[in-house]
């Protein structure tokens, strides 16, 4: 299953490392990433893929919650199908 992750918060060192390590530990493959800074705010959108027979989006979101708290960022994970459906309406 493909997912879209958004990461936002105040910029500081280690955000990308924390998020990508957390995803690797959960066996989520990062397919694409876009990151930018906007006046001190860090924003990143990632496309990832995982085996949905082994875990759910909810499992991944729950596991990433403490990583986001530790890194002081907000991490949201959504099915890529949601974005595809919005653009076909």
N, C-alpha and C positions, 0 to 999 in steps of 0.2 A: 504494500500500500504506500502511496506517495502522500507526503504531508508537507504543509507549509508552516514554518516556525517564524514567529516574530519575536525579536528581543529588543527591548527599549529600556533606557535608564540613563543616569548621569555617566559620562565617560570616565573610565579609569582603566588601569592596567589589568589584564587577565580575563576580560569578559569572553573573548573569542575562545581562549584556551579552556575556560571552565565549561562553556556550552558545548564545544566540540568534544571534549573529553567525556562529558556526561552522555552525549549521544553515542559515542563509540562504545562506552560501557553498556549501553542498552541495545547495541547492535543495530543502530540507525545509521545508514550510509548517507553522507552528505553529498548531494548531487550538484547543488548550485548554491552560491552565496553572494549576497550583495550587502555591503556595509557602508555606512556613511556617518559623519559627525555633523550635527546641526547645532551650532552655538553651544557646545559643551554637552549636548545630548547624543548618546550613542544609539544608533538604530541599525538593525540587521534583519534581513529576511533570508531564510534558508529553505531550500527544497531538500527533503530527505525521503528515504525509502526504508521500509522495514518489512519483515515477514509477519503479516497479521495473523497467521496461524499460531504464532508464539506469544504475541502480546497485542494489546489494544492501544489506541490513541490515549485513552484514559490512563492506562498503566504508565505510558511514557510521560504524560503530563504530570502525574503524581510523582514520578521519580525525578522529574526535572524541577519540581517546586522547591525543594531545599537547595538545589544548585542555584536557582534564581535568587532565592533569599540570601544565600551566602555571597553571591556576586552583586547583590543589590540591584537586580534588574528584573523586569517583568518578562516572562517567557510564555508565549501562547502557541499552542499546537493545534492545527486544524487539518482536516482532510483536504487534499488538493481538489477532490471532487466538488467540494463546496464552491471553490473559486471557478471551476469550469462551469458549474451550473449557473452561477451568477452572470457569467459572460455569454451564455447561450439564450438567456431570456430576452 
